[in-house]
Every structure is written in C-alpha cells, then in structure tokens.
Amino acid sequence: MITLRAETVRTDRLDLLPLRVEHADEMAAVLSDPGLHTFIGGAPDTARELRSRYERLVAGSPDPGESWCNWVVRLRDAACLVGYVQATVTADDRGAAAEIAWVTGTSWQRRGIAAEAARGLVAWLRRHPVHTVTAHVHPDHRASAAVATAAGLTPTDRSHDGETRWQLTIG
C-alpha cells in the first residue's frame, strides 16, 4: 500500500500548496466563472459548498489503497491563488498509478500557468513510486490538451465518458 500526502511544490513562478479548508473563500472567487464548466459540466460552487468539498478532500480517501493529493496553485509574484491541481494515486502490483487534473481560473488563463503547475505535479509524482500518470481531456478542449502535452502525457485511443485518456509511463 502506498500513502502519499501533498507537499509544497515550487516551480519557477508558482507554489503548489497542499489544499486546506481555509482556501475555499479565495478559490470560490477564482473558480466562479461558469465557463470553466463548459467541458466538465456542472456549475461553480459557492464558498460554503467549496468549504464542504474541501473538508472531504482534506480528510482523505476512505479507501486505504487510494491517496487524494490536492493543491491550490499560488502565483508567487501576485501572491494570490489562481487554480488547482490534483492527483488521485492508487496502489497496484507495480507500485502506484496517478490520475491528474488541473483547473486555472479564467482571469489567469493563457499565461502557461496550468502547464507549469501540471509539470510541477508530474515532477513531484516522479519522485514517488508512480509508474503511470493519466488524465482525461475532452477532445474539443485544445487548451487542456496542450497542458497534458506540456506535462509529458500523450493521447491514447482509449476514452472514458467522452474524454480521451492521456498517459505518461514513468521509468
């Protein structure tokens, strides 16, 4: 069994900070644009809903073979939160596999922030016994496909719920 916990990750411009419930108010504003849900569905959470969700995420997975690693992304120079990255890490007979995701608030998009954060997340996963990193990207979401590419993932011929599975095999 592998248990991973999010640790602070620094990149050139960003700090990936382990998620805390206290991030909910600022993140509710960051994630408030309904346009962020174009490809994933749903609607923005209120601060109260996000706080409740963060309480569950911070508590961790009830499955002992699964680790929920969640970070908020802080743009260091601006001293503000701009999005999040996450990895669900599951143990298997070869070590562990991670499924990752990322979201950057609309106001901070098109600056390479999601790509930098995803690269930082994958670099962190490489320091652990993770052999495969996957992400699921809507086939029409070009920006997210660019982030996956920047993080070293490549598209596969597999899909799930209409999204293409992207994958990186480590080592």
Secondary structure as the mmCIF struct_conf table of DSSP 4:
data_model
#
loop_
_struct_conf.conf_type_id
_struct_conf.id
_struct_conf.beg_label_comp_id
_struct_conf.beg_label_asym_id
_struct_conf.beg_label_seq_id
_struct_conf.end_label_comp_id
_struct_conf.end_label_asym_id
_struct_conf.end_label_seq_id
STRN STRN1 VAL A 9 ARG A 10
BEND BEND1 ASP A 12 ARG A 13
STRN STRN2 LEU A 14 PRO A 18
HELX_RH_3T_P HELX_RH_3T_P1 VAL A 21 HIS A 23
HELX_RH_AL_P HELX_RH_AL_P1 ALA A 24 VAL A 30
TURN_TY1_P TURN_TY1_P1 LEU A 31 LEU A 31
HELX_RH_3T_P HELX_RH_3T_P2 PRO A 34 HIS A 37
TURN_TY1_P TURN_TY1_P2 THR A 38 ILE A 40
BEND BEND2 GLY A 42 GLY A 42
HELX_LH_PP_P HELX_LH_PP_P1 PRO A 44 THR A 46
HELX_RH_AL_P HELX_RH_AL_P2 ALA A 47 ALA A 59
BEND BEND3 PRO A 62 ASP A 63
TURN_TY1_P TURN_TY1_P3 PRO A 64 GLY A 65
STRN STRN3 GLU A 66 LEU A 75
TURN_TY1_P TURN_TY1_P4 ARG A 76 ALA A 79
STRN STRN4 CYS A 80 ASP A 92
TURN_TY1_P TURN_TY1_P5 ASP A 93 ARG A 94
STRN STRN5 GLY A 95 THR A 104
HELX_RH_3T_P HELX_RH_3T_P3 THR A 106 TRP A 108
TURN_TY1_P TURN_TY1_P6 GLN A 109 ARG A 110
BEND BEND4 ARG A 111 GLY A 112
HELX_RH_AL_P HELX_RH_AL_P3 ILE A 113 ARG A 126
TURN_TY1_P TURN_TY1_P7 ARG A 127 PRO A 129
STRN STRN6 VAL A 130 VAL A 137
TURN_TY1_P TURN_TY1_P8 PRO A 139 ASP A 140
HELX_RH_AL_P HELX_RH_AL_P4 ARG A 142 ALA A 150
TURN_TY1_P TURN_TY1_P9 ALA A 151 GLY A 152
STRN STRN7 THR A 154 HIS A 160
TURN_TY1_P TURN_TY1_P10 ASP A 161 GLY A 162
STRN STRN8 GLU A 163 THR A 169
#
